């Protein structure tokens, strides 16, 4: 089945620093991918949608200058949390959309736990 | 996309079938029903999806009522590893950039 990897799986950083999260689809290519975040005991919340080679579209309330998304290829996307603060501590999950005439399914990475001190 | 309603939690004895209901009474004709699950501290895992016919794969079966207003996900022989939050989501198939929108799901606890 479709496999998506994320790196790192967890990271602890100091307030004010930047953190990059990498997301890769290992056995399929995808034009469209999504970034979600999940706070404790809550459901997943969509942060942004991106298409390979294009600028990402951010959901209302998500700062595009703070959460930089680079969808560099059909199998790789990165999310950089710039000048992280404690309120950015969350579980970040990427998802690639395997689309087509037969399939139209989102596959998710295992997530990255970010803790900002 | 149409909204779904799921019970917040359910218990199931290990080895028994787990039947997870979902109500989607406002579903449109071109919307599919997708099921995902999220095991604690992991990303969501795709389980199954369907339009109107019952579907089965190696993980589960999906039963959709004839009027498509509700569905049931069946895990035929639940194990402790099936303990997770299960999400029922409706989405237009091949809708391009439309992402899955997650509700609160059903927390399934499989008990030994």
Contacts between the chains, C-beta under 8 A, distances in Angstrom:
chain1	res1	chain2	res2	distance
A	1	B	46	7.8
A	2	B	46	7.9
A	4	B	43	7.5
A	6	B	43	7.6
A	32	B	96	7.4
A	32	B	97	5.4
A	34	B	99	4.6
A	34	B	100	8.0
A	36	B	102	7.9
A	43	B	87	7.8
A	43	B	102	4.5
A	43	B	103	6.3
A	43	B	104	5.6
A	43	B	105	6.8
A	44	B	38	7.9
A	44	B	44	7.0
A	44	B	102	4.4
A	45	B	102	7.9
A	46	B	99	5.4
A	46	B	101	7.1
A	49	B	97	5.4
A	49	B	99	6.1
A	51	B	97	7.0
A	57	B	97	7.8
A	91	B	41	7.4
A	93	B	43	4.8
A	93	B	44	7.4
A	95	B	43	7.7
A	95	B	44	7.9
A	95	B	99	7.4
A	95	B	100	7.7
A	97	B	97	7.8
A	97	B	99	7.8
A	99	B	94	6.6
A	99	B	96	7.7
A	100	B	94	7.9
A	101	B	94	7.5
A	104	B	32	7.8
A	104	B	93	5.2
A	104	B	94	5.0
A	104	B	95	7.7
A	105	B	34	7.7
A	105	B	46	5.6
A	105	B	49	6.9
A	106	B	46	7.2
A	106	B	99	7.0
A	106	B	100	5.4
A	107	B	46	6.3
A	108	B	36	7.9
A	108	B	43	3.7
A	108	B	44	4.7
A	108	B	45	7.2
A	108	B	46	7.8
A	109	B	43	5.1
A	110	B	42	5.6
A	110	B	43	4.9
A	111	B	41	7.1
A	111	B	42	6.3
A	111	B	43	4.7
A	113	B	41	7.2
